[in-house]
Amino acid sequence: MLIGMVFVFSFLGLLIVGIHLIARFCEAFPGETAEPSAHLKGPSANLSRNNQAVQPGIDGNVIAAISAAIHTHRQNSKK
């Protein structure tokens, strides 16, 4: 049991040190920031017929399938 606890403690300690090293690396070498490709022209520029935000590049069939799945899940959760 002692060996297992030492192993877990060591692993978690190394994990924390690794996360801090990665954070320092990211601060020293920041990447490029992505700028929004499309600017909104008004409050309803990217809204579909049922007032849901639509991102460019997402197929309408995918949005419809996700909406149907959410609706079905909510209907089944009420029972």
Backbone as a chain_set.jsonl record, in Angstrom:
{"seq": "MLIGMVFVFSFLGLLIVGIHLIARFCEAFPGETAEPSAHLKGPSANLSRNNQAVQPGIDGNVIAAISAAIHTHRQNSKK", "coords": {"N": [[0.83, -1.181, 0.0], [1.958, 1.212, 0.727], [3.875, 1.565, -1.269], [2.23, 1.936, -3.494], [0.916, 4.33, -2.794], [3.094, 6.099, -2.741], [3.856, 5.975, -5.411], [1.559, 7.069, -6.717], [1.515, 9.646, -5.546], [3.987, 10.608, -6.475], [3.545, 10.565, -9.252], [1.421, 12.423, -9.5], [2.718, 14.71, -8.559], [4.724, 15.026, -10.544], [3.033, 15.509, -12.68], [1.879, 17.971, -12.013], [4.189, 19.595, -12.01], [4.873, 19.34, -14.698], [2.653, 20.583, -15.93], [2.993, 23.205, -15.043], [5.435, 23.801, -16.299], [4.685, 23.698, -18.993], [2.862, 25.807, -19.012], [4.577, 27.988, -18.524], [6.149, 27.827, -20.818], [4.219, 28.38, -22.783], [3.623, 31.012, -22.101], [6.039, 32.225, -22.663], [6.363, 31.809, -25.402], [4.03, 32.836, -27.107], [1.299, 31.862, -29.174], [-0.182, 32.577, -32.417], [-3.049, 34.633, -32.421], [-6.346, 33.863, -33.248], [-8.368, 35.67, -35.424], [-11.744, 36.768, -35.651], [-13.519, 35.598, -38.469], [-15.827, 36.466, -39.702], [-17.682, 39.342, -39.352], [-20.32, 40.464, -37.319], [-23.185, 41.998, -38.624], [-25.4, 42.947, -37.508], [-27.748, 42.472, -34.774], [-29.112, 40.154, -35.473], [-27.69, 38.804, -37.425], [-26.522, 36.275, -37.81], [-28.579, 34.335, -37.439], [-30.821, 31.606, -37.534], [-33.987, 30.396, -38.881], [-35.398, 29.657, -36.549], [-34.356, 31.269, -34.565], [-31.799, 30.472, -33.664], [-28.319, 30.598, -33.218], [-26.196, 30.416, -36.003], [-23.277, 29.084, -37.198], [-20.92, 29.905, -39.723], [-20.198, 27.452, -42.16], [-21.229, 25.23, -40.934], [-23.319, 22.598, -41.586], [-26.763, 22.753, -42.432], [-28.33, 20.473, -42.113], [-27.005, 19.087, -40.111], [-27.372, 20.781, -37.939], [-30.15, 20.591, -37.743], [-30.415, 17.872, -37.071], [-29.131, 17.763, -34.581], [-30.753, 19.503, -33.136], [-33.162, 18.073, -33.208], [-32.411, 15.798, -31.753], [-31.903, 16.91, -29.226], [-34.453, 17.876, -28.617], [-35.892, 15.434, -28.522], [-34.57, 14.197, -26.378], [-35.215, 15.937, -24.265], [-37.983, 15.591, -24.215], [-38.172, 12.903, -23.462], [-37.021, 13.026, -20.967], [-38.859, 14.252, -19.357], [-40.68, 12.375, -18.58]], "CA": [[0.0, 0.0, 0.0], [2.858, 2.355, 0.791], [4.477, 1.729, -2.598], [1.191, 2.497, -4.357], [0.697, 5.728, -2.43], [4.263, 6.849, -3.183], [3.774, 6.047, -6.868], [0.509, 8.03, -7.076], [1.977, 10.969, -5.135], [5.046, 11.003, -7.403], [2.939, 10.837, -10.549], [0.685, 13.687, -9.427], [3.711, 15.77, -8.453], [5.297, 15.222, -11.869], [1.985, 16.085, -13.515], [1.78, 19.394, -11.664], [5.4, 20.242, -12.515], [4.75, 19.385, -16.159], [1.671, 21.6, -16.293], [3.623, 24.515, -14.826], [6.425, 24.008, -17.349], [3.959, 23.995, -20.228], [2.309, 27.158, -18.871], [5.681, 28.938, -18.719], [6.515, 27.769, -22.235], [3.18, 29.086, -23.539], [3.771, 32.443, -21.828], [7.254, 32.709, -23.328], [6.178, 31.708, -26.848], [2.59, 32.841, -27.404], [0.943, 31.57, -30.557], [-0.981, 33.585, -33.085], [-4.451, 34.626, -32.022], [-7.26, 33.797, -34.39], [-9.323, 36.759, -35.487], [-13.012, 36.304, -36.204], [-13.535, 35.736, -39.919], [-17.025, 37.179, -40.137], [-18.165, 40.304, -38.37], [-21.773, 40.572, -37.293], [-23.67, 43.268, -39.134], [-26.514, 43.345, -36.673], [-27.999, 41.474, -33.742], [-29.674, 38.921, -36.008], [-26.979, 38.502, -38.665], [-26.259, 34.839, -37.925], [-29.65, 33.578, -36.811], [-31.626, 30.813, -38.443], [-35.416, 30.672, -38.782], [-35.892, 29.475, -35.192], [-33.568, 32.141, -33.691], [-30.609, 29.828, -33.132], [-27.119, 31.104, -33.878], [-25.637, 29.497, -36.984], [-21.91, 29.433, -37.555], [-20.634, 29.576, -41.112], [-19.494, 26.202, -42.359], [-21.96, 24.117, -40.33], [-24.41, 22.193, -42.461], [-28.094, 22.89, -41.853], [-28.822, 19.147, -41.721], [-26.381, 18.755, -38.83], [-28.078, 21.575, -36.939], [-31.481, 20.008, -37.593], [-30.287, 16.596, -36.369], [-28.807, 18.057, -33.184], [-31.965, 20.071, -32.536], [-34.123, 16.981, -33.026], [-31.93, 14.947, -30.663], [-32.128, 17.633, -27.975], [-35.898, 17.88, -28.377], [-36.272, 14.086, -28.108], [-34.026, 13.963, -25.038], [-36.009, 16.702, -23.313], [-39.303, 14.977, -24.108], [-38.028, 11.657, -22.719], [-36.619, 13.334, -19.589], [-40.022, 14.713, -18.607], [-41.481, 11.215, -18.135]], "C": [[0.88, 1.252, 0.0], [3.496, 2.627, -0.572], [3.467, 2.361, -3.553], [0.948, 3.965, -4.07], [1.867, 6.603, -2.873], [4.234, 7.015, -4.697], [2.747, 7.089, -7.303], [0.945, 9.447, -6.719], [3.046, 11.482, -6.088], [4.473, 11.371, -8.764], [2.197, 12.171, -10.54], [1.641, 14.871, -9.304], [4.355, 16.071, -9.795], [4.288, 15.856, -12.82], [1.857, 17.586, -13.261], [2.995, 20.148, -12.184], [5.329, 20.364, -14.035], [3.766, 20.447, -16.622], [2.254, 22.993, -16.117], [4.679, 24.811, -15.893], [5.762, 24.362, -18.676], [3.37, 25.395, -20.169], [3.399, 28.206, -19.085], [6.125, 28.974, -20.179], [5.506, 28.548, -23.072], [3.226, 30.587, -23.29], [4.98, 33.009, -22.575], [7.094, 32.738, -24.847], [4.686, 31.69, -27.186], [2.343, 32.589, -28.89], [0.154, 32.716, -31.155], [-2.422, 33.489, -32.604], [-5.311, 34.648, -33.272], [-8.246, 34.95, -34.327], [-10.622, 36.231, -36.081], [-13.071, 36.589, -37.704], [-14.727, 36.533, -40.417], [-17.492, 38.094, -39.018], [-19.682, 40.38, -38.447], [-22.19, 41.951, -37.77], [-24.834, 43.784, -38.317], [-26.775, 42.273, -35.656], [-28.531, 40.159, -34.279], [-28.965, 38.494, -37.288], [-26.772, 37.005, -38.866], [-27.326, 34.02, -37.218], [-30.425, 32.818, -37.877], [-33.096, 31.15, -38.23], [-35.942, 30.566, -37.357], [-34.977, 30.156, -34.17], [-32.397, 31.437, -33.01], [-29.405, 30.331, -33.913], [-26.549, 30.026, -34.791], [-24.241, 29.979, -37.336], [-21.687, 29.08, -39.021], [-19.847, 28.274, -41.203], [-20.185, 25.002, -41.725], [-23.174, 23.839, -41.198], [-25.747, 22.306, -41.738], [-28.675, 21.561, -41.409], [-28.246, 18.715, -40.376], [-27.082, 19.508, -37.713], [-29.459, 21.002, -36.681], [-31.422, 18.696, -36.812], [-29.998, 16.814, -34.891], [-30.029, 18.61, -32.471], [-33.009, 18.989, -32.268], [-33.701, 16.073, -31.873], [-32.146, 15.615, -29.308], [-33.605, 17.638, -27.624], [-36.37, 16.513, -27.873], [-35.787, 13.787, -26.693], [-34.851, 14.697, -23.989], [-37.387, 16.116, -23.133], [-39.234, 13.685, -23.284], [-37.66, 11.897, -21.27], [-37.796, 13.757, -18.739], [-40.808, 13.554, -18.011], [-41.025, 10.693, -16.812]], "O": [[0.561, 2.238, -0.665], [3.638, 3.781, -0.978], [3.826, 3.236, -4.341], [0.79, 4.762, -4.994], [1.659, 7.727, -3.331], [4.556, 8.088, -5.208], [3.038, 7.911, -8.172], [0.759, 10.363, -7.521], [3.026, 12.651, -6.474], [4.869, 12.372, -9.361], [2.333, 12.962, -11.474], [1.393, 15.927, -9.887], [4.521, 17.236, -10.154], [4.662, 16.658, -13.676], [1.74, 18.372, -14.201], [2.849, 21.235, -12.743], [5.694, 21.401, -14.589], [4.022, 21.14, -17.607], [2.033, 23.869, -16.953], [4.802, 25.951, -16.341], [6.241, 25.237, -19.397], [3.377, 26.105, -21.174], [3.164, 29.21, -19.759], [6.44, 30.039, -20.709], [5.892, 29.295, -23.972], [2.898, 31.364, -24.186], [4.942, 34.14, -23.059], [7.647, 33.619, -25.504], [4.141, 30.637, -27.517], [3.097, 33.054, -29.745], [-0.141, 33.704, -30.482], [-2.948, 32.394, -32.405], [-5.028, 35.369, -34.229], [-8.882, 35.178, -33.299], [-10.597, 35.338, -36.927], [-12.719, 37.68, -38.153], [-14.642, 37.202, -41.447], [-17.671, 37.664, -37.879], [-20.253, 40.361, -39.538], [-21.61, 42.957, -37.362], [-25.206, 44.952, -38.434], [-26.093, 41.248, -35.661], [-28.414, 39.135, -33.605], [-29.587, 37.879, -38.154], [-26.844, 36.524, -39.997], [-26.999, 33.1, -36.468], [-30.654, 33.321, -38.977], [-33.422, 32.077, -37.489], [-36.847, 31.313, -36.985], [-34.836, 29.678, -33.044], [-32.046, 31.783, -31.882], [-29.467, 30.473, -35.134], [-26.433, 28.865, -34.399], [-24.045, 31.132, -37.721], [-22.202, 28.073, -39.507], [-18.938, 28.032, -40.409], [-19.77, 23.865, -41.953], [-23.956, 24.74, -41.503], [-25.842, 21.986, -40.553], [-29.431, 21.509, -40.438], [-28.925, 18.051, -39.592], [-27.358, 18.94, -36.656], [-29.898, 20.932, -35.534], [-32.289, 18.436, -35.978], [-30.559, 16.124, -34.04], [-30.313, 18.233, -31.333], [-33.661, 18.992, -31.224], [-34.546, 15.626, -31.098], [-32.532, 14.951, -28.345], [-33.973, 17.428, -26.468], [-37.147, 16.431, -26.921], [-36.515, 13.19, -25.9], [-35.153, 14.136, -22.935], [-37.924, 16.13, -22.025], [-40.138, 13.405, -22.497], [-37.952, 11.058, -20.417], [-37.744, 13.634, -17.515], [-41.531, 13.738, -17.031], [-41.59, 9.727, -16.301]]}, "num_chains": 1, "name": "protein.A"}
